[in-house]
Amino acid sequence: MSKNKDILDEEKKHVADATRVKYFDIVIDHGQGAKITDADGREYLDLLASASAINVGHSHPKVVEAITAQAKKLIQYTPAYFANTTTAELAKKLVELAPGDFDKQVVFGNSGSDANDAIIKFARAYTKRQYVVSYTGAYHGSTYGALSISGVSLNMTRHIGPLLPGIVKVPYPDRSQRLAGEDEITFSERLFKAFKLPFETYLPADEVALVIIEPIQGDGGIIKAPQHYMELVYEFTRQHGIVFAVDEVNQGLGRTGKMWSIDHFGIAPDLMSIGKSIASGLPLSAVVGRKDIMSSLSAPANVYTTAGNPVTSAAALATLDVIESEQLVVRSHRLGEVARYFFEQESQKHAFIGDVRLYGLNGGIDIVDAQGQPDDEATTKLIYRIFELGAIMISLRGNTLRFQPPLVITEEELSQAFEIMQCAFDELDNGLLKLPETDNHIGW
Ligand SMILES: Cc1ncc(COP(=O)(O)O)c(C=O)c1O
């Protein structure tokens, strides 16, 4: 008898396939810190943090307390019509926290996706231009605007076009695409040439509203753009009056060992989207940016009944407080270096471990075959074995291990996670791992 199975069998009758990427047949019942427990009472180390949405850990007591207190006071009054004390406080805090020594304003949303839609709206309204430039490999979300600027899965666009018009995609500067002997500067210049190609052939720069980028691509594989490339693109936007926006939904709030992933580059974006961990996973997102851009639309251009809801705002204030008081940004950097050491040591031992990318407690570890080519099957075997051994880890783009534990993971738990992965790595090397016996296709 498995409660997991019974619930999933029943749920399958009611829930459409489009809403869940298949990994493991579990039903989560509760979580605390870096641990989750399924409906059968089995405990797992959570190396996914609910897709980087639980940076402060599951059910952090301070967040729970803030949610409870706010729920007793006021669950909802739509910020679309009247301010409330809690959300007003959060707006001030977010404006202070966003990079940039200029006047800023904020709008709230319910998801990372609608925050990115808002970025498109504000950039178009401010510049009175229509075109938007985004990147291959990007994941910006699932609403029509956000999926139109994404470029990571055919399932996101298949059968549902036409998408938002006026979107141009340029190649993301993925260092793994460097040519033999190509240094980072030359690579950046080559990719910047590819960025400029549309502008030189069919895309008048003075008709482009926005360039939007993940400074470190999350779902694209935890890939960091080179510094020189970012500077070239940023400078180009300055020269042509184009809004430069960054998506911090996945990589923000301490995940990368800095508060924002754009902090790695010393650039203050015009606009930035925030979501996921901001309210410890409650549905809240925000766009923060230059006041002149953010004041280019009038209500009701971007109102949602529940955006900036008081309970989610209370959760966000508590979450930001925890990030600060528990020094989670520094912790992410420090433990990220410990993790880097672990994965690099393992890569010495196992030929199937390819590129290892760690930015804070935030890793993409490529699994490759004997020819150095992506090995999706071995990746699936690994994550499945890691799951059997008691940790939740999924894959990105087929052959990349996604390592994003809650930033509060204890050092002991981290060591346990390493032991589990080490065991799975050894077993793969010894030919002991099989694909799961399931009719589910695993992964994207
Ligand atoms: C970088 C990035 N932007 C936007 C989103 C979309 O956020 P949401 O799923 O909350 O709409 C995601 C979600 O994975 C993301 O990783």
The ligand as a MOL file (V3000), in Angstrom:
LIG
                    3D

  0  0  0     0  0            999 V3000
M  V30 BEGIN CTAB
M  V30 COUNTS 16 16 0 0 0
M  V30 BEGIN ATOM
M  V30 1 C 14.2770 32.7720 -14.6750 0
M  V30 2 C 12.8170 32.5280 -14.5160 0
M  V30 3 N 11.9620 33.5000 -14.8460 0
M  V30 4 C 10.6370 33.3470 -14.7200 0
M  V30 5 C 10.1060 32.1660 -14.2610 0
M  V30 6 C 8.6260 32.0010 -14.1680 0
M  V30 7 O 8.1930 32.0850 -12.8590 0
M  V30 8 P 6.7660 31.4830 -12.4670 0
M  V30 9 O 6.8500 30.0110 -12.6600 0
M  V30 10 O 6.6000 31.9060 -11.0320 0
M  V30 11 O 5.7670 32.1190 -13.3480 0
M  V30 12 C 10.9620 31.1360 -13.8820 0
M  V30 13 C 10.4190 29.8470 -13.3800 0
M  V30 14 O 11.0500 28.8320 -13.3590 0
M  V30 15 C 12.3540 31.3130 -14.0190 0
M  V30 16 O 13.2150 30.3300 -13.7070 0
M  V30 END ATOM
M  V30 BEGIN BOND
M  V30 1 1 1 2
M  V30 2 1 2 3
M  V30 3 2 2 15
M  V30 4 2 3 4
M  V30 5 1 4 5
M  V30 6 1 5 6
M  V30 7 2 5 12
M  V30 8 1 6 7
M  V30 9 1 7 8
M  V30 10 2 8 9
M  V30 11 1 8 10
M  V30 12 1 8 11
M  V30 13 1 12 13
M  V30 14 1 12 15
M  V30 15 2 13 14
M  V30 16 1 15 16
M  V30 END BOND
M  V30 END CTAB
M  END
